[in-house]
Amino acid sequence: MFAAALRRASSLSLRTQSLCANPQIQSHRLFARPVAARMSSEERAAQAAAAQADDDAPTIFDKIIAKQIKSDIIYEDDQCLALRDIQPQARARARMAAPVHFLVIPKHRDGLTRLSRAEERHKALLGHLLFVAQLVAKQEGLQPGFRVVINDGPQGCQSVYHLHLHIMGGRQLSWPPG
Ligand code: DGP
């Protein structure tokens, strides 16, 4: 009798687990958790950053450009610099961890807090940033391929409001991203 009760309880638990894994059931109000609780720390940081984004406020990248804080700079010219991303491990949770992950950032933000602020006058700089992205990717041994990502705004998971390109590679990347 005890064994039968155990079997019934275990089968119920398995059925509950499979129901919870069903995306249609997950959207049911009984299973729904508050939006904030479902967010990753990167998503929460992006929401907080967007709420505080101020076109004139300096960002951490201004300190890096001014060499006021230490960073691993792997390329620099008069318009931009490339540096290793500080959080490659955190990206593992977002399934974005890559053995090579660097950022290309313009030295003068010039209103480019995010890509969607781009104007005609930024075209040459935007082209230059892409050109440098592939140049440094080759320098980093990413000849087999790499990915360039620009996060824009809260839904794009942007956390630093100074335009930057993420360049990732060094392993087979999957598609689509999350
Ligand atoms: P995004 O979420 O797209 O705005 O990316 C911002 C990136 O900036 C994120 O990948 C981590 C990186 N980052 C933030 N602070 C620092 C820092 O102090 N040094 C370096 N190297 N990277 C940083």
Backbone and ligand atoms as CSV (ligand in chain L), in Angstrom:
chain,resi,resn,atom,element,x,y,z
A,1,MET,N,N,0.821,-1.195,0.000
A,1,MET,CA,C,0.000,0.000,0.000
A,1,MET,C,C,0.871,1.268,0.000
A,2,PHE,N,N,1.907,1.216,0.858
A,2,PHE,CA,C,2.820,2.363,0.915
A,2,PHE,C,C,3.521,2.564,-0.437
A,3,ALA,N,N,3.931,1.414,-1.041
A,3,ALA,CA,C,4.616,1.486,-2.340
A,3,ALA,C,C,3.690,2.060,-3.408
A,4,ALA,N,N,2.398,1.668,-3.372
A,4,ALA,CA,C,1.443,2.179,-4.365
A,4,ALA,C,C,1.257,3.684,-4.201
A,5,ALA,N,N,1.178,4.140,-2.941
A,5,ALA,CA,C,1.009,5.576,-2.684
A,5,ALA,C,C,2.224,6.340,-3.190
A,6,LEU,N,N,3.410,5.750,-2.974
A,6,LEU,CA,C,4.656,6.385,-3.423
A,6,LEU,C,C,4.669,6.511,-4.952
A,7,ARG,N,N,4.215,5.416,-5.631
A,7,ARG,CA,C,4.181,5.416,-7.110
A,7,ARG,C,C,3.230,6.507,-7.622
A,8,ARG,N,N,2.036,6.611,-6.916
A,8,ARG,CA,C,1.047,7.614,-7.342
A,8,ARG,C,C,1.616,9.027,-7.160
A,9,ALA,N,N,2.283,9.259,-6.022
A,9,ALA,CA,C,2.839,10.582,-5.729
A,9,ALA,C,C,3.927,10.923,-6.741
A,10,SER,N,N,4.757,9.928,-7.072
A,10,SER,CA,C,5.854,10.198,-7.991
A,10,SER,C,C,5.330,10.454,-9.401
A,11,SER,N,N,4.267,9.713,-9.805
A,11,SER,CA,C,3.698,9.946,-11.137
A,11,SER,C,C,3.043,11.318,-11.211
A,12,LEU,N,N,2.404,11.742,-10.085
A,12,LEU,CA,C,1.784,13.069,-10.042
A,12,LEU,C,C,2.855,14.149,-10.170
A,13,SER,N,N,3.979,13.933,-9.463
A,13,SER,CA,C,5.063,14.915,-9.513
A,13,SER,C,C,5.632,15.031,-10.926
A,14,LEU,N,N,5.772,13.864,-11.621
A,14,LEU,CA,C,6.297,13.901,-12.996
A,14,LEU,C,C,5.335,14.640,-13.911
A,15,ARG,N,N,4.007,14.381,-13.723
A,15,ARG,CA,C,3.022,15.057,-14.577
A,15,ARG,C,C,3.046,16.563,-14.319
A,16,THR,N,N,3.200,16.953,-13.034
A,16,THR,CA,C,3.246,18.381,-12.693
A,16,THR,C,C,4.467,19.028,-13.342
A,17,GLN,N,N,5.612,18.282,-13.291
A,17,GLN,CA,C,6.834,18.849,-13.887
A,17,GLN,C,C,6.656,19.067,-15.383
A,18,SER,N,N,6.041,18.077,-16.079
A,18,SER,CA,C,5.908,18.242,-17.525
A,18,SER,C,C,4.912,19.344,-17.853
A,19,LEU,N,N,3.884,19.514,-17.000
A,19,LEU,CA,C,2.945,20.616,-17.224
A,19,LEU,C,C,3.657,21.949,-17.069
A,20,CYS,N,N,4.538,22.034,-16.046
A,20,CYS,CA,C,5.243,23.286,-15.797
A,20,CYS,C,C,6.183,23.625,-16.939
A,21,ALA,N,N,6.680,22.585,-17.632
A,21,ALA,CA,C,7.611,22.829,-18.731
A,21,ALA,C,C,6.886,23.241,-20.005
A,22,ASN,N,N,5.566,23.080,-20.018
A,22,ASN,CA,C,4.790,23.415,-21.217
A,22,ASN,C,C,4.598,24.933,-21.289
A,23,PRO,N,N,5.123,25.597,-22.365
A,23,PRO,CA,C,5.038,27.054,-22.435
A,23,PRO,C,C,3.615,27.578,-22.415
A,24,GLN,N,N,2.651,26.781,-22.954
A,24,GLN,CA,C,1.266,27.275,-22.949
A,24,GLN,C,C,0.723,27.315,-21.540
A,25,ILE,N,N,1.108,26.255,-20.754
A,25,ILE,CA,C,0.649,26.218,-19.357
A,25,ILE,C,C,1.349,27.308,-18.554
A,26,GLN,N,N,2.637,27.559,-18.888
A,26,GLN,CA,C,3.397,28.556,-18.126
A,26,GLN,C,C,2.729,29.922,-18.177
A,27,SER,N,N,2.053,30.197,-19.323
A,27,SER,CA,C,1.461,31.520,-19.467
A,27,SER,C,C,0.157,31.624,-18.660
A,28,HIS,N,N,-0.333,30.490,-18.127
A,28,HIS,CA,C,-1.562,30.517,-17.319
A,28,HIS,C,C,-1.297,31.289,-16.042
A,29,ARG,N,N,-2.357,32.020,-15.565
A,29,ARG,CA,C,-2.116,32.891,-14.409
A,29,ARG,C,C,-1.710,32.131,-13.162
A,30,LEU,N,N,-2.116,30.856,-13.035
A,30,LEU,CA,C,-1.735,30.101,-11.837
A,30,LEU,C,C,-0.229,29.865,-11.792
A,31,PHE,N,N,0.396,29.793,-12.978
A,31,PHE,CA,C,1.823,29.506,-13.050
A,31,PHE,C,C,2.651,30.776,-13.235
A,32,ALA,N,N,1.972,31.857,-13.637
A,32,ALA,CA,C,2.720,33.070,-13.969
A,32,ALA,C,C,3.359,33.668,-12.722
A,33,ARG,N,N,4.640,34.083,-12.874
A,33,ARG,CA,C,5.322,34.785,-11.791
A,33,ARG,C,C,5.434,36.245,-12.204
A,34,PRO,N,N,5.652,37.164,-11.248
A,34,PRO,CA,C,5.804,38.568,-11.635
A,34,PRO,C,C,6.923,38.698,-12.663
A,35,VAL,N,N,6.769,39.670,-13.606
A,35,VAL,CA,C,7.743,39.823,-14.686
A,35,VAL,C,C,9.156,39.973,-14.137
A,36,ALA,N,N,9.322,40.792,-13.080
A,36,ALA,CA,C,10.664,41.036,-12.536
A,36,ALA,C,C,11.314,39.744,-12.067
A,37,ALA,N,N,10.500,38.827,-11.508
A,37,ALA,CA,C,11.057,37.574,-10.986
A,37,ALA,C,C,11.512,36.661,-12.114
A,38,ARG,N,N,10.943,36.838,-13.305
A,38,ARG,CA,C,11.309,35.977,-14.435
A,38,ARG,C,C,12.523,36.506,-15.185
A,39,MET,N,N,12.988,37.729,-14.838
A,39,MET,CA,C,14.097,38.339,-15.573
A,39,MET,C,C,15.437,37.823,-15.077
A,40,SER,N,N,16.419,37.765,-15.970
A,40,SER,CA,C,17.784,37.448,-15.569
A,40,SER,C,C,18.383,38.717,-14.963
A,41,SER,N,N,19.567,38.577,-14.314
A,41,SER,CA,C,20.179,39.770,-13.722
A,41,SER,C,C,20.561,40.768,-14.816
A,42,GLU,N,N,20.941,40.259,-16.017
A,42,GLU,CA,C,21.286,41.159,-17.127
A,42,GLU,C,C,20.055,41.959,-17.568
A,43,GLU,N,N,18.892,41.265,-17.609
A,43,GLU,CA,C,17.672,41.956,-18.024
A,43,GLU,C,C,17.276,43.010,-16.988
A,44,ARG,N,N,17.434,42.647,-15.694
A,44,ARG,CA,C,17.102,43.623,-14.643
A,44,ARG,C,C,18.029,44.829,-14.722
A,45,ALA,N,N,19.337,44.566,-14.961
A,45,ALA,CA,C,20.306,45.663,-15.073
A,45,ALA,C,C,19.943,46.558,-16.252
A,46,ALA,N,N,19.499,45.946,-17.345
A,46,ALA,CA,C,19.138,46.727,-18.530
A,46,ALA,C,C,17.923,47.605,-18.245
A,47,GLN,N,N,16.954,47.060,-17.508
A,47,GLN,CA,C,15.766,47.855,-17.167
A,47,GLN,C,C,16.153,49.035,-16.288
A,48,ALA,N,N,17.040,48.764,-15.297
A,48,ALA,CA,C,17.460,49.822,-14.385
A,48,ALA,C,C,18.251,50.883,-15.143
A,49,ALA,N,N,19.126,50.448,-16.039
A,49,ALA,CA,C,19.954,51.393,-16.804
A,49,ALA,C,C,19.079,52.273,-17.679
A,50,ALA,N,N,18.052,51.680,-18.287
A,50,ALA,CA,C,17.172,52.455,-19.172
A,50,ALA,C,C,16.417,53.505,-18.375
A,51,ALA,N,N,16.017,53.107,-17.159
A,51,ALA,CA,C,15.260,54.042,-16.331
A,51,ALA,C,C,16.125,55.244,-15.951
A,52,GLN,N,N,17.459,55.021,-15.852
A,52,GLN,CA,C,18.353,56.111,-15.442
A,52,GLN,C,C,19.099,56.734,-16.608
A,53,ALA,N,N,18.872,56.211,-17.822
A,53,ALA,CA,C,19.643,56.700,-18.974
A,53,ALA,C,C,19.429,58.196,-19.148
A,54,ASP,N,N,20.531,58.900,-19.237
A,54,ASP,CA,C,20.488,60.349,-19.378
A,54,ASP,C,C,21.491,60.692,-20.480
A,55,ASP,N,N,21.024,61.405,-21.492
A,55,ASP,CA,C,21.884,61.671,-22.651
A,55,ASP,C,C,23.222,62.323,-22.292
A,56,ASP,N,N,23.244,63.092,-21.185
A,56,ASP,CA,C,24.474,63.815,-20.872
A,56,ASP,C,C,25.321,63.127,-19.811
A,57,ALA,N,N,24.746,62.166,-19.123
A,57,ALA,CA,C,25.476,61.564,-18.002
A,57,ALA,C,C,26.632,60.707,-18.512
A,58,PRO,N,N,27.833,60.891,-17.927
A,58,PRO,CA,C,28.950,60.034,-18.342
A,58,PRO,C,C,28.693,58.591,-17.928
A,59,THR,N,N,29.243,57.668,-18.670
A,59,THR,CA,C,29.086,56.247,-18.340
A,59,THR,C,C,30.450,55.682,-17.947
A,60,ILE,N,N,30.441,54.423,-17.567
A,60,ILE,CA,C,31.688,53.728,-17.216
A,60,ILE,C,C,32.667,53.771,-18.393
A,61,PHE,N,N,32.148,53.791,-19.623
A,61,PHE,CA,C,33.032,53.801,-20.796
A,61,PHE,C,C,33.805,55.117,-20.908
A,62,ASP,N,N,33.223,56.229,-20.431
A,62,ASP,CA,C,33.971,57.489,-20.455
A,62,ASP,C,C,35.202,57.380,-19.575
A,63,LYS,N,N,35.076,56.702,-18.441
A,63,LYS,CA,C,36.222,56.524,-17.535
A,63,LYS,C,C,37.266,55.607,-18.169
A,64,ILE,N,N,36.781,54.600,-18.891
A,64,ILE,CA,C,37.711,53.678,-19.571
A,64,ILE,C,C,38.461,54.436,-20.672
A,65,ILE,N,N,37.737,55.239,-21.445
A,65,ILE,CA,C,38.358,56.007,-22.538
A,65,ILE,C,C,39.372,57.001,-21.977
A,66,ALA,N,N,39.021,57.613,-20.854
A,66,ALA,CA,C,39.928,58.585,-20.222
A,66,ALA,C,C,41.052,57.894,-19.447
A,67,LYS,N,N,41.054,56.569,-19.459
A,67,LYS,CA,C,42.049,55.729,-18.755
A,67,LYS,C,C,42.047,56.003,-17.248
A,68,GLN,N,N,40.856,56.368,-16.748
A,68,GLN,CA,C,40.738,56.587,-15.299
A,68,GLN,C,C,40.523,55.267,-14.587
A,69,ILE,N,N,39.971,54.283,-15.305
A,69,ILE,CA,C,39.887,52.944,-14.719
A,69,ILE,C,C,40.541,51.957,-15.685
A,70,LYS,N,N,41.079,50.908,-15.058
A,70,LYS,CA,C,41.863,49.933,-15.821
A,70,LYS,C,C,40.953,49.062,-16.687
A,71,SER,N,N,41.410,48.794,-17.895
A,71,SER,CA,C,40.685,47.834,-18.722
A,71,SER,C,C,41.686,47.210,-19.687
A,72,ASP,N,N,41.296,46.104,-20.253
A,72,ASP,CA,C,42.190,45.367,-21.147
A,72,ASP,C,C,41.944,45.840,-22.585
A,73,ILE,N,N,42.657,46.894,-22.968
A,73,ILE,CA,C,42.464,47.485,-24.306
A,73,ILE,C,C,43.300,46.707,-25.321
A,74,ILE,N,N,42.643,46.240,-26.383
A,74,ILE,CA,C,43.357,45.413,-27.367
A,74,ILE,C,C,43.501,46.123,-28.719
A,75,TYR,N,N,42.907,47.287,-28.852
A,75,TYR,CA,C,43.052,48.078,-30.086
A,75,TYR,C,C,42.662,49.514,-29.754
A,76,GLU,N,N,43.353,50.455,-30.394
A,76,GLU,CA,C,42.985,51.862,-30.190
A,76,GLU,C,C,43.391,52.672,-31.415
A,77,ASP,N,N,42.513,53.557,-31.853
A,77,ASP,CA,C,42.903,54.551,-32.869
A,77,ASP,C,C,42.273,55.886,-32.475
A,78,ASP,N,N,42.270,56.848,-33.385
A,78,ASP,CA,C,41.782,58.177,-32.998
A,78,ASP,C,C,40.264,58.215,-32.786
A,79,GLN,N,N,39.538,57.230,-33.315
A,79,GLN,CA,C,38.071,57.267,-33.214
A,79,GLN,C,C,37.456,56.278,-32.230
A,80,CYS,N,N,38.152,55.188,-31.972
A,80,CYS,CA,C,37.525,54.157,-31.133
A,80,CYS,C,C,38.565,53.321,-30.403
A,81,LEU,N,N,38.081,52.506,-29.494
A,81,LEU,CA,C,38.969,51.504,-28.905
A,81,LEU,C,C,38.220,50.193,-28.720
A,82,ALA,N,N,38.991,49.114,-28.658
A,82,ALA,CA,C,38.422,47.781,-28.424
A,82,ALA,C,C,38.994,47.260,-27.121
A,83,LEU,N,N,38.132,46.712,-26.290
A,83,LEU,CA,C,38.570,46.181,-24.992
A,83,LEU,C,C,37.832,44.889,-24.693
A,84,ARG,N,N,38.464,44.077,-23.886
A,84,ARG,CA,C,37.809,42.814,-23.516
A,84,ARG,C,C,36.627,43.102,-22.592
A,85,ASP,N,N,35.531,42.386,-22.827
A,85,ASP,CA,C,34.349,42.538,-21.988
A,85,ASP,C,C,34.676,42.040,-20.585
A,86,ILE,N,N,34.137,42.739,-19.599
A,86,ILE,CA,C,34.446,42.399,-18.209
A,86,ILE,C,C,33.606,41.232,-17.699
A,87,GLN,N,N,32.497,40.918,-18.389
A,87,GLN,CA,C,31.550,39.962,-17.835
A,87,GLN,C,C,31.322,38.736,-18.694
A,88,PRO,N,N,32.339,38.126,-19.256
A,88,PRO,CA,C,32.051,36.974,-20.118
A,88,PRO,C,C,31.347,35.849,-19.377
A,89,GLN,N,N,31.632,35.707,-18.073
A,89,GLN,CA,C,31.014,34.607,-17.321
A,89,GLN,C,C,29.522,34.825,-17.119
A,90,ALA,N,N,29.175,36.091,-16.814
A,90,ALA,CA,C,27.749,36.384,-16.595
A,90,ALA,C,C,26.948,36.029,-17.832
A,91,ARG,N,N,27.566,36.185,-19.007
A,91,ARG,CA,C,26.863,35.906,-20.255
A,91,ARG,C,C,26.586,34.417,-20.416
A,92,ALA,N,N,27.266,33.575,-19.626
A,92,ALA,CA,C,27.041,32.137,-19.747
A,92,ALA,C,C,25.584,31.818,-19.455
A,93,ARG,N,N,25.030,32.549,-18.482
A,93,ARG,CA,C,23.638,32.285,-18.121
A,93,ARG,C,C,22.716,32.635,-19.278
A,94,ALA,N,N,23.125,33.618,-20.065
A,94,ALA,CA,C,22.306,34.011,-21.216
A,94,ALA,C,C,22.729,33.208,-22.444
A,95,ARG,N,N,23.464,32.149,-22.228
A,95,ARG,CA,C,23.982,31.288,-23.293
A,95,ARG,C,C,24.733,32.097,-24.342
A,96,MET,N,N,25.451,33.142,-23.865
A,96,MET,CA,C,26.208,33.975,-24.789
A,96,MET,C,C,27.697,33.868,-24.502
A,97,ALA,N,N,28.092,32.992,-23.563
A,97,ALA,CA,C,29.503,32.923,-23.203
A,97,ALA,C,C,30.307,32.527,-24.431
A,98,ALA,N,N,31.360,33.252,-24.660
A,98,ALA,CA,C,32.228,32.935,-25.782
A,98,ALA,C,C,33.660,33.084,-25.299
A,99,PRO,N,N,34.570,32.218,-25.767
A,99,PRO,CA,C,35.965,32.325,-25.336
A,99,PRO,C,C,36.553,33.705,-25.635
A,100,VAL,N,N,36.111,34.315,-26.736
A,100,VAL,CA,C,36.566,35.682,-27.059
A,100,VAL,C,C,35.331,36.588,-27.045
A,101,HIS,N,N,35.413,37.650,-26.279
A,101,HIS,CA,C,34.296,38.612,-26.215
A,101,HIS,C,C,34.911,39.982,-25.964
A,102,PHE,N,N,34.879,40.820,-26.977
A,102,PHE,CA,C,35.392,42.180,-26.779
A,102,PHE,C,C,34.378,43.207,-27.272
A,103,LEU,N,N,34.597,44.442,-26.859
A,103,LEU,CA,C,33.702,45.540,-27.217
A,103,LEU,C,C,34.455,46.545,-28.079
A,104,VAL,N,N,33.775,47.139,-29.029
A,104,VAL,CA,C,34.342,48.270,-29.778
A,104,VAL,C,C,33.484,49.479,-29.435
A,105,ILE,N,N,34.127,50.535,-28.915
A,105,ILE,CA,C,33.354,51.714,-28.487
A,105,ILE,C,C,33.936,52.987,-29.103
A,106,PRO,N,N,33.065,53.885,-29.544
A,106,PRO,CA,C,33.580,55.157,-30.073
A,106,PRO,C,C,34.136,56.004,-28.927
A,107,LYS,N,N,35.221,56.721,-29.196
A,107,LYS,CA,C,35.810,57.547,-28.128
A,107,LYS,C,C,34.925,58.752,-27.814
A,108,HIS,N,N,34.293,59.293,-28.864
A,108,HIS,CA,C,33.391,60.427,-28.647
A,108,HIS,C,C,31.967,59.939,-28.880
A,109,ARG,N,N,31.171,59.945,-27.860
A,109,ARG,CA,C,29.821,59.388,-27.953
A,109,ARG,C,C,28.960,60.207,-28.913
A,110,ASP,N,N,29.129,61.517,-28.889
A,110,ASP,CA,C,28.480,62.402,-29.857
A,110,ASP,C,C,26.982,62.079,-30.025
A,111,GLY,N,N,26.288,61.892,-28.934
A,111,GLY,CA,C,24.838,61.627,-28.995
A,111,GLY,C,C,24.475,60.172,-29.196
A,112,LEU,N,N,25.471,59.332,-29.482
A,112,LEU,CA,C,25.178,57.911,-29.736
A,112,LEU,C,C,25.104,57.149,-28.415
A,113,THR,N,N,24.087,57.486,-27.629
A,113,THR,CA,C,23.880,56.716,-26.405
A,113,THR,C,C,23.453,55.301,-26.773
A,114,ARG,N,N,22.763,55.173,-27.911
A,114,ARG,CA,C,22.319,53.865,-28.405
A,114,ARG,C,C,22.213,53.947,-29.931
A,115,LEU,N,N,22.215,52.805,-30.569
A,115,LEU,CA,C,22.225,52.790,-32.040
A,115,LEU,C,C,21.038,53.548,-32.617
A,116,SER,N,N,19.891,53.429,-31.945
A,116,SER,CA,C,18.691,54.077,-32.490
A,116,SER,C,C,18.754,55.600,-32.422
A,117,ARG,N,N,19.815,56.164,-31.853
A,117,ARG,CA,C,20.009,57.617,-31.878
A,117,ARG,C,C,20.860,58.041,-33.083
A,118,ALA,N,N,21.193,57.114,-33.949
A,118,ALA,CA,C,22.083,57.426,-35.075
A,118,ALA,C,C,21.454,58.433,-36.023
A,119,GLU,N,N,22.295,59.339,-36.502
A,119,GLU,CA,C,21.866,60.332,-37.487
A,119,GLU,C,C,22.795,60.227,-38.687
A,120,GLU,N,N,22.425,60.923,-39.765
A,120,GLU,CA,C,23.220,60.904,-41.001
A,120,GLU,C,C,24.705,61.139,-40.710
A,121,ARG,N,N,24.995,62.094,-39.831
A,121,ARG,CA,C,26.387,62.479,-39.575
A,121,ARG,C,C,27.195,61.356,-38.926
A,122,HIS,N,N,26.518,60.326,-38.406
A,122,HIS,CA,C,27.232,59.242,-37.736
A,122,HIS,C,C,27.644,58.115,-38.680
A,123,LYS,N,N,27.216,58.200,-39.943
A,123,LYS,CA,C,27.423,57.069,-40.856
A,123,LYS,C,C,28.886,56.637,-40.948
A,124,ALA,N,N,29.785,57.596,-41.104
A,124,ALA,CA,C,31.201,57.244,-41.281
A,124,ALA,C,C,31.733,56.555,-40.019
A,125,LEU,N,N,31.352,57.083,-38.852
A,125,LEU,CA,C,31.813,56.475,-37.591
A,125,LEU,C,C,31.261,55.056,-37.445
A,126,LEU,N,N,29.976,54.882,-37.778
A,126,LEU,CA,C,29.371,53.543,-37.648
A,126,LEU,C,C,30.093,52.546,-38.564
A,127,GLY,N,N,30.429,52.992,-39.775
A,127,GLY,CA,C,31.179,52.136,-40.698
A,127,GLY,C,C,32.554,51.810,-40.140
A,128,HIS,N,N,33.183,52.807,-39.540
A,128,HIS,CA,C,34.517,52.605,-38.975
A,128,HIS,C,C,34.473,51.581,-37.836
A,129,LEU,N,N,33.448,51.663,-36.993
A,129,LEU,CA,C,33.343,50.722,-35.861
A,129,LEU,C,C,33.211,49.286,-36.377
A,130,LEU,N,N,32.425,49.101,-37.434
A,130,LEU,CA,C,32.274,47.754,-38.017
A,130,LEU,C,C,33.579,47.280,-38.635
A,131,PHE,N,N,34.272,48.205,-39.302
A,131,PHE,CA,C,35.547,47.833,-39.920
A,131,PHE,C,C,36.540,47.384,-38.840
A,132,VAL,N,N,36.585,48.153,-37.747
A,132,VAL,CA,C,37.513,47.802,-36.651
A,132,VAL,C,C,37.091,46.474,-36.012
A,133,ALA,N,N,35.788,46.233,-35.936
A,133,ALA,CA,C,35.296,44.972,-35.343
A,133,ALA,C,C,35.912,43.771,-36.071
A,134,GLN,N,N,35.881,43.785,-37.399
A,134,GLN,CA,C,36.419,42.639,-38.145
A,134,GLN,C,C,37.952,42.603,-38.092
A,135,LEU,N,N,38.555,43.787,-38.029
A,135,LEU,CA,C,40.022,43.864,-37.953
A,135,LEU,C,C,40.521,43.202,-36.658
A,136,VAL,N,N,39.896,43.592,-35.548
A,136,VAL,CA,C,40.322,43.058,-34.252
A,136,VAL,C,C,39.902,41.588,-34.118
A,137,ALA,N,N,38.767,41.229,-34.732
A,137,ALA,CA,C,38.345,39.817,-34.709
A,137,ALA,C,C,39.443,38.949,-35.328
A,138,LYS,N,N,40.014,39.395,-36.437
A,138,LYS,CA,C,41.100,38.627,-37.076
A,138,LYS,C,C,42.320,38.599,-36.163
A,139,GLN,N,N,42.613,39.744,-35.571
A,139,GLN,CA,C,43.747,39.845,-34.632
A,139,GLN,C,C,43.575,38.854,-33.474
A,140,GLU,N,N,42.323,38.606,-33.091
A,140,GLU,CA,C,42.016,37.705,-31.977
A,140,GLU,C,C,41.856,36.246,-32.428
A,141,GLY,N,N,42.126,35.980,-33.682
A,141,GLY,CA,C,42.077,34.602,-34.191
A,141,GLY,C,C,40.684,34.109,-34.531
A,142,LEU,N,N,39.772,35.030,-34.843
A,142,LEU,CA,C,38.388,34.622,-35.105
A,142,LEU,C,C,38.114,34.416,-36.601
A,143,GLN,N,N,39.138,34.022,-37.349
A,143,GLN,CA,C,38.954,33.799,-38.798
A,143,GLN,C,C,37.807,32.839,-39.118
A,144,PRO,N,N,37.566,31.780,-38.300
A,144,PRO,CA,C,36.453,30.867,-38.640
A,144,PRO,C,C,35.068,31.503,-38.528
A,145,GLY,N,N,34.990,32.654,-37.895
A,145,GLY,CA,C,33.695,33.342,-37.795
A,145,GLY,C,C,33.492,33.958,-36.424
A,146,PHE,N,N,32.574,34.879,-36.357
A,146,PHE,CA,C,32.292,35.574,-35.094
A,146,PHE,C,C,30.931,36.229,-35.208
A,147,ARG,N,N,30.483,36.815,-34.124
A,147,ARG,CA,C,29.179,37.498,-34.112
A,147,ARG,C,C,29.356,38.928,-33.629
A,148,VAL,N,N,28.650,39.847,-34.266
A,148,VAL,CA,C,28.647,41.249,-33.835
A,148,VAL,C,C,27.239,41.552,-33.327
A,149,VAL,N,N,27.162,42.077,-32.107
A,149,VAL,CA,C,25.858,42.363,-31.491
A,149,VAL,C,C,25.852,43.805,-30.990
A,150,ILE,N,N,24.765,44.493,-31.248
A,150,ILE,CA,C,24.563,45.810,-30.626
A,150,ILE,C,C,23.233,45.735,-29.881
A,151,ASN,N,N,23.295,45.828,-28.580
A,151,ASN,CA,C,22.068,45.838,-27.786
A,151,ASN,C,C,21.515,47.263,-27.776
A,152,ASP,N,N,20.239,47.400,-28.055
A,152,ASP,CA,C,19.637,48.739,-28.084
A,152,ASP,C,C,18.433,48.797,-27.143
A,153,GLY,N,N,18.536,49.687,-26.149
A,153,GLY,CA,C,17.392,49.952,-25.273
A,153,GLY,C,C,17.063,48.820,-24.320
A,154,PRO,N,N,16.043,49.027,-23.485
A,154,PRO,CA,C,15.707,48.034,-22.464
A,154,PRO,C,C,15.329,46.675,-23.041
A,155,GLN,N,N,14.551,46.651,-24.114
A,155,GLN,CA,C,14.180,45.344,-24.666
A,155,GLN,C,C,15.347,44.695,-25.393
A,156,GLY,N,N,16.336,45.484,-25.785
A,156,GLY,CA,C,17.543,44.928,-26.399
A,156,GLY,C,C,18.596,44.568,-25.367
A,157,CYS,N,N,18.268,44.752,-24.067
A,157,CYS,CA,C,19.171,44.401,-22.957
A,157,CYS,C,C,20.419,45.285,-22.924
A,158,GLN,N,N,20.279,46.560,-23.300
A,158,GLN,CA,C,21.430,47.472,-23.221
A,158,GLN,C,C,21.602,47.938,-21.784
A,159,SER,N,N,22.836,47.882,-21.275
A,159,SER,CA,C,23.052,48.316,-19.891
A,159,SER,C,C,23.985,49.517,-19.784
A,160,VAL,N,N,24.755,49.812,-20.834
A,160,VAL,CA,C,25.625,50.998,-20.813
A,160,VAL,C,C,25.205,51.894,-21.988
A,161,TYR,N,N,24.817,53.138,-21.658
A,161,TYR,CA,C,24.275,54.025,-22.679
A,161,TYR,C,C,25.370,54.863,-23.358
A,162,HIS,N,N,26.279,54.147,-23.969
A,162,HIS,CA,C,27.341,54.684,-24.823
A,162,HIS,C,C,27.490,53.598,-25.887
A,163,LEU,N,N,27.140,53.914,-27.126
A,163,LEU,CA,C,27.110,52.889,-28.171
A,163,LEU,C,C,28.339,51.979,-28.113
A,164,HIS,N,N,28.107,50.697,-28.234
A,164,HIS,CA,C,29.228,49.742,-28.281
A,164,HIS,C,C,28.819,48.506,-29.048
A,165,LEU,N,N,29.794,47.904,-29.714
A,165,LEU,CA,C,29.578,46.656,-30.443
A,165,LEU,C,C,30.166,45.530,-29.597
A,166,HIS,N,N,29.428,44.443,-29.452
A,166,HIS,CA,C,29.973,43.230,-28.833
A,166,HIS,C,C,30.482,42.353,-29.970
A,167,ILE,N,N,31.694,41.844,-29.849
A,167,ILE,CA,C,32.188,40.878,-30.835
A,167,ILE,C,C,32.513,39.595,-30.071
A,168,MET,N,N,31.874,38.507,-30.495
A,168,MET,CA,C,32.013,37.237,-29.771
A,168,MET,C,C,32.380,36.124,-30.724
A,169,GLY,N,N,33.214,35.215,-30.235
A,169,GLY,CA,C,33.585,34.072,-31.072
A,169,GLY,C,C,34.511,33.145,-30.317
A,170,GLY,N,N,35.145,32.266,-31.079
A,170,GLY,CA,C,36.068,31.312,-30.464
A,170,GLY,C,C,35.439,29.955,-30.235
A,171,ARG,N,N,34.189,29.804,-30.603
A,171,ARG,CA,C,33.517,28.497,-30.554
A,171,ARG,C,C,32.344,28.556,-31.541
A,172,GLN,N,N,31.750,27.398,-31.805
A,172,GLN,CA,C,30.561,27.376,-32.664
A,172,GLN,C,C,29.417,28.080,-31.935
A,173,LEU,N,N,28.917,29.136,-32.482
A,173,LEU,CA,C,27.796,29.850,-31.882
A,173,LEU,C,C,26.491,29.299,-32.438
A,174,SER,N,N,25.445,29.388,-31.628
A,174,SER,CA,C,24.151,28.880,-32.101
A,174,SER,C,C,23.265,30.053,-32.524
A,175,TRP,N,N,22.190,29.745,-33.175
A,175,TRP,CA,C,21.255,30.757,-33.653
A,175,TRP,C,C,19.840,30.198,-33.578
A,176,PRO,N,N,18.826,30.916,-33.215
A,176,PRO,CA,C,18.847,32.354,-32.891
A,176,PRO,C,C,19.280,32.610,-31.453
A,177,PRO,N,N,19.712,33.860,-31.163
A,177,PRO,CA,C,20.055,34.212,-29.782
A,177,PRO,C,C,18.774,34.368,-28.960
A,178,GLY,N,N,18.902,34.404,-27.651
A,178,GLY,CA,C,17.717,34.511,-26.780
A,178,GLY,C,C,17.178,35.909,-26.727
L,1,DGP,P1,P,25.293,46.065,-22.916
L,1,DGP,O1,O,24.552,45.189,-21.980
L,1,DGP,O2,O,25.085,45.691,-24.374
L,1,DGP,O3,O,25.039,47.528,-22.645
L,1,DGP,O4,O,26.812,45.763,-22.638
L,1,DGP,C1,C,27.600,46.464,-21.721
L,1,DGP,C2,C,28.860,45.688,-21.584
L,1,DGP,O5,O,29.814,46.471,-20.925
L,1,DGP,C3,C,28.711,44.401,-20.772
L,1,DGP,O6,O,28.945,43.297,-21.600
L,1,DGP,C4,C,29.772,44.479,-19.709
L,1,DGP,C5,C,30.642,45.608,-20.186
L,1,DGP,N1,N,31.219,46.396,-19.115
L,1,DGP,C6,C,30.557,47.068,-18.168
L,1,DGP,N2,N,31.425,47.673,-17.341
L,1,DGP,C7,C,32.664,47.369,-17.801
L,1,DGP,C8,C,33.979,47.691,-17.364
L,1,DGP,O7,O,34.199,48.393,-16.370
L,1,DGP,N3,N,35.010,47.167,-18.097
L,1,DGP,C9,C,34.795,46.388,-19.208
L,1,DGP,N4,N,35.874,45.924,-19.858
L,1,DGP,N5,N,33.570,46.060,-19.634
L,1,DGP,C10,C,32.525,46.548,-18.932
